[in-house]
């Protein structure tokens, strides 16, 4: 009888896509496996997973943070119902192993499966875990990590530091990809503010780019993923610029977009970093400012290894960004060096390594 693996969590692409990548690697190693995803109705998984053809169950669960006091209350009130739903999904799916990928949707289902004695694991991409994974770390059997420093958050789990699984479409592109030094022509900047976009980058970056010297600004060609529902506000921010740009809500072919970029400007979620370092692309990281500072910690690891640059979220519109961009455009060899540093940080085989450990564990 074939075994079933359930991926729990999501909400954002940063949580969901490593789970999708792990499923791709598991399928490659054992085609007989069955898969299902458990997520939240409000999460990106509600759109992405059906398009990939996987079984999907959605919980009526809400986040406990990001909505102020009222949001926390609504999130708390959703827990009893989502717990009952999780139990129902567990009885239907009968998983052999559940792997939590983070995000608030991972909590109810993974906790329920742990209580019921099902093998449970989590994947933590970031240097500093999110609240859900910190809590689940007290319950799960295994933890698959990207940074050795993260072990301290999971003292009860068996930890393996293997990196962050990367989607097959990105891996296929990385095999033949080599970053090339930009010439004196178009300078292509890819801007990714996370799967939901980033208002600060959408509004601030055009201001920074307008501070470039005229001769450099006329070379700039921007492709900017602004996030769902943010297109109108981004267009308003770009209305008075005189450089070429394309604004889109979501980049469907991220592998192609990466390979066309001379420079990436992005958040510092570990899923993005894993993809960027697997390819070896120079990046200017703009970490999301959070209470735990996990994105800044992620970016710092890469910057210290010579694989990127970093600015604070509040600095994105400042002259410092224009100075950084001026420096790399005038010295393209520095971009080649950043690309090489990024490549050294990459772990393109992370998905297969995690998959091998999962298969050995459930065999």
Secondary structure, DSSP 8 states (H G I E B T S, - for coil): ---EEEEE--SSHHHHHHHHHHHHHHHHH-TT-EEEEEEETTSTHHHHHHHHT-EEEEE----SSSSHHHHHHHHHHHHHHHHHHHHHHHHHH--SEEEE-SSTHHHHHHHHHHHTT-EEEEEE-SSS--HHHHHHTTT-SEEEES-GGGGGG-TTSEEEE------HHHHHHHHT-------SS-EEEEEE--TT--HHHHHHHHHHHTTS-HHHHTTEEEEEE--TT-HHHHHHHHTT--SEEEEES--S-HHHHHHH-SEEEE---HHHHHHHHHHT--EEE-----SS-HHHHHHHHHHHTTS-EE--GGGTTSHHHHHHHHHHHH-HHHHHHHHHHHHHH--TTHHHHHHHHHHHHH-
